[in-house]
Amino acid sequence: MRNWLVLLCPCAVGVALHLWLLLGGPGRLPAGPLPFFPQWELKHYDVIVGVLSARHNHELRNVIRNTWFKHLKQHPALSPRVLVKFIIGAHGCGVPVEDREDPYSCKLLNITNPVLNQEIEAFSLPEDTPSVLSEDHIVSVNFRVLYPIVITSLGVFYDADGVGFQRNITVKLYQAEQEEALFSARFSPPSCGVQVNRLWYKPVEQFILPESFEGTIVWESQDLQGLVSRNLHKVIVNDGGGVLRVSTTGEGSWSHEFTDGVEGIAGGFIYTIQEGDALLESLHTRPERFVNHLKNLEEEDALLKEESSAYDDIVFVDVVDTYRNVPAKLLNFYRCFRLNWAVDRTGKWQELEYPSPAYPAFACGSGYVISKDIVQWLASNSERLKTYQGEDVSMGIWMAAIGPKRYQDSLWLCEKTCETGMLSSPQYSTQELTELWKVKELCGDPCRCEER
């Protein structure tokens, strides 16, 4: 029978054999405020179930303890053969959520001395830099907004030398991965805009670009001549005090497939910072937020120690507990395999490291089973394996190197849906999980129960 284990866990759930090997084996010493390895009895288990769980998800863990985990422990045949452990990062992020670049990482939003209530030129050329035409007809640059801005004008590099603007150039702004431009400006001899220093600008329709917006500016010459362009590192960048970041493909934020033409700067844009008063207030209250946040982390550590001592079912791994660190949290997890899954370049599942447009076959994060030899391979190579944006796609990339035999089971569900005999279904609330288990115990099927 295979339906003894119903994984109705909204957090990522996976099954791994000999988990202790993956975490470094016995004998490794604790190195932090939380013990990494609870001293459970080392004996043979046929299956070890690892439940990836965020530090703050106490209620979700208790629902699991009171549903299928409780059933498993009370089952006379299964309880001595199966071990269940919650996998939790030993360290909380020391940066309050409000002060992070995005809620999925632990990177500080490092804005200092923001330039408010005035227009800002994003790029400019040093005075001693000659304006030389390149052979490039299309040049583009990628950027990320860290605090809301409005772009008011787009511009191009061009020295008129007293003869006026003599080029035909189009400048467009794209949102990452979108084919349609948000707005554009066309420069020509009869309509060349306004010259400011060594750039020519034209106004554009104004949109607020929100925090985490990722865009590409593309300059395209409509003439036989190339553009006046420079390498990013030879241009002065004004980030307004840290409200935007210009990125290169070499830095891993965008893959070459999303970069039109040659990477570089062939002009610029003018922008203003929005919500300036709110930004100043946030910067003023930041020290107090950090003090309160660190105090909350200490209280969270204490609660986790108490929980671990009470239930003896937690493994603390030596990572900062954020979504971006889920792959490092445990090199594991896999299921119904997703084939040719497109790589996301934006949002929660933004991939910063994997260059190809599609991932190898991988299991969605709902759950999967791997054999002992694969766990041993992961354990022995854990220091060399690169982590990607999620534990599920990371596992698929790692497994592509060794080509294991895959077994697909349609009852490992990737979406929130209820099917008779399901082994896993994600994204349920604590109340929904509790109700599903009650229905299962009453009728044997969590999805439907006819009154008897």
Secondary structure as GFF3:
##gff-version 3
##sequence-region A 1 452
A	DSSP	beta_strand	13	16	.	.	.	ID=ss1
A	DSSP	alpha_helix	19	22	.	.	.	ID=ss2
A	DSSP	beta_strand	47	52	.	.	.	ID=ss3
A	DSSP	alpha_helix	58	65	.	.	.	ID=ss4
A	DSSP	alpha_helix	68	74	.	.	.	ID=ss5
A	DSSP	beta_strand	82	91	.	.	.	ID=ss6
A	DSSP	three_ten_helix	97	99	.	.	.	ID=ss7
A	DSSP	beta_strand	120	121	.	.	.	ID=ss8
A	DSSP	beta_strand	123	124	.	.	.	ID=ss9
A	DSSP	beta_strand	138	145	.	.	.	ID=ss10
A	DSSP	beta_strand	149	157	.	.	.	ID=ss11
A	DSSP	beta_strand	169	175	.	.	.	ID=ss12
A	DSSP	beta_strand	181	187	.	.	.	ID=ss13
A	DSSP	beta_strand	194	196	.	.	.	ID=ss14
A	DSSP	beta_strand	199	203	.	.	.	ID=ss15
A	DSSP	beta_strand	208	209	.	.	.	ID=ss16
A	DSSP	beta_strand	214	221	.	.	.	ID=ss17
A	DSSP	three_ten_helix	232	234	.	.	.	ID=ss18
A	DSSP	beta_strand	236	237	.	.	.	ID=ss19
A	DSSP	beta_strand	244	247	.	.	.	ID=ss20
A	DSSP	three_ten_helix	249	251	.	.	.	ID=ss21
A	DSSP	three_ten_helix	256	258	.	.	.	ID=ss22
A	DSSP	beta_strand	262	263	.	.	.	ID=ss23
A	DSSP	beta_strand	267	273	.	.	.	ID=ss24
A	DSSP	alpha_helix	276	311	.	.	.	ID=ss25
A	DSSP	beta_strand	314	320	.	.	.	ID=ss26
A	DSSP	three_ten_helix	323	325	.	.	.	ID=ss27
A	DSSP	alpha_helix	326	329	.	.	.	ID=ss28
A	DSSP	beta_strand	337	338	.	.	.	ID=ss29
A	DSSP	beta_strand	362	363	.	.	.	ID=ss30
A	DSSP	alpha_helix	372	381	.	.	.	ID=ss31
A	DSSP	alpha_helix	391	400	.	.	.	ID=ss32
A	DSSP	alpha_helix	430	443	.	.	.	ID=ss33
###
